[in-house]
Amino acid sequence: MREAERNIEKVAPTDATVLIDGESGTGKEVAADLIHKLSARSDKPMVKINCAMIPEHLLESEFFGYEAGSFTGASRSGKKGKIEMADGGTLFLDEIGELPLPVQVKLLDFIQEKTITRVGGHKKIPINTRIVAATHRDLRAMSEEGTFRQDLYYRLDVFPITVPPLRNWGDDILHLAQFFLYQYNKKYEKTKTFSKDVVVPLKQHDWPGNIREMEHIIERLYIYKDTNEITGSDLTKLLSKKEEVGNSIVCSEIVPLKEAKAEIEKQLLTKAYSQYNSSYEVARALGIDQSTVIKLKKKHNL
């Protein structure tokens, strides 16, 4: 984390394009925010585009904007795209690995030419923005497979920063848990503490959801626990229940694998949508990309 912080401090004052790499929930967006705040563009807007959240047919108009009457339902006055809104500031492209190839081509043109053309328009609009991208996917491998443009990858990978997963934090993992406990003490106006034995389960758990997972676990523990001390046993029990839920699928009969997978997909999506309000939260709960959630939702007519 110190290395990541030092790299952020080095690159922030420049205009170099930054590619932030790390697993989901490690804090890539926090790193992007810090780069913007430490830059000379901090008084200008930082505009975020989550490439996994926008339906594919809307991506181009969201990125580049559109002219009046360029398609059915378009505003009569046209509309600025997110890139144009970031003029003078920072453009944060989150989950860049989910960007479809046709939009990758147009994004590459913008990075090279520093101009955009709105959908349905002909005028080239000059844009001065700093690009910060983030991904949990291996873009180098994707570029070799042909699922991500190699030329775009090299344009983005000017200054790479890796945010490490929570399981690699060592003893520092306790400090993060204490930070969240402090936040909830302020929020709920109480004075709960950790016992010394929480260190062992904190360090033994794999934390697949990283910092985001820990934040939710600490809040859940905070609400469950009636006394003011949260123990290692409390944490172990909660994490064990979580793992049991994750391994609760039972097959009662033999069916074709394709049908079984389809049924599991449908049931998991239905259950997840009953608990969460957005495809982003569903994707996080199921450990898949948001674009995959949207495809599966369409596939099963949910």
Secondary structure, DSSP 4 states (H G I P E B T S, - for coil): -HHHHHHHHHHTTS---EEEE--TTS-HHHHHHHHHHTSTTTTS-EEEEETTTS-HHHHHHHHH-B-TTSSTT--TT-B--HHHHTTTSEEEEETGGG--HHHHHHHHHHHHHSEE--BT----EE---EEEEEESS-HHHHHHHTSS-HHHHHHHTTEEEEPPPGGG-TTHHHHHHHHHHHHHHHHHT---EE-GGGHHHHHHS--TTHHHHHHHHHHHHHHH--SSEE-HHHHHHHHHHHHHHHT-----S---HHHHHHHHHHHHHHHHHHH-SSHHHHHHHHTS-HHHHHHHHHHTT-
